[in-house]
Amino acid sequence: MTSATIVLLHSTYGLRPAVHSAAERLRAAGHEVYVPDLFDGRVADSVEDGRKIRDEIGNEELLRRAIVAAAPHSEKGLVYAGFSMGAALAQNLALGDEKARGLLLLHGTSDIADDAATDIPVQLHVADPDPFEPDDWLNAWYLRMRRAGADVEVFRYRGAGHLYTDPDLPDYDEEAAERTWPIALDFLADL
């Protein structure tokens, strides 16, 4: 097993206990994990509240904060990872970082520029169906990511809620979460 340096980005709910638990799970597997707080200590009780925080900060500022958090560690060759909104940010960072080693997406993706080019391995874990990641979007995303040169794996979890790995949310699906983590850890070990 190889050790990875990972930047793990939170969802629109903010830096919640589930994100810290995920980071500890990754650390227990031997990885170095950084968990920036893009919301400056604010957390949301609902997706609507989280969207208000996100919109107040703005997508450009969130991306800037993620870049600033990752920059001190980028020389190591980072694995970018994230939950939902954090996954979208992680994807943008990974595609812009020529030293990126991999991309682990949990519950989310982002658009891909037509001229994107990368050879990193990418793993996506997503609910099936997912109201935030509909099938037509995921199909187009997969094709565009492959066209960009990424080695892509997609794992779908039938009947799980959007943020199914967070035990403090109504979306939580214990079975799906317990299936996700060993696959994700194997992916990271192979980088």
Buried (B, 14 or more C-beta within 10 A) or exposed (E): EEEBBBBBBBBBBBBBEBBBBBBEBBEEBEBBBBBBBBBEEBBBEEBEBBEBBBEEBEEEEBBEBBBEBBEEBBEEBBBBBBBBBBBBBBBBBBBBBEEBBBBBBBBBBBEBEEEBEBEBBBBBBBBBBBEBBEEEEBEBBBEBBEEBEBEBEBBBBEEBBBBBBBEEBEBBBEEBBEBBBEEBBEBBBEB
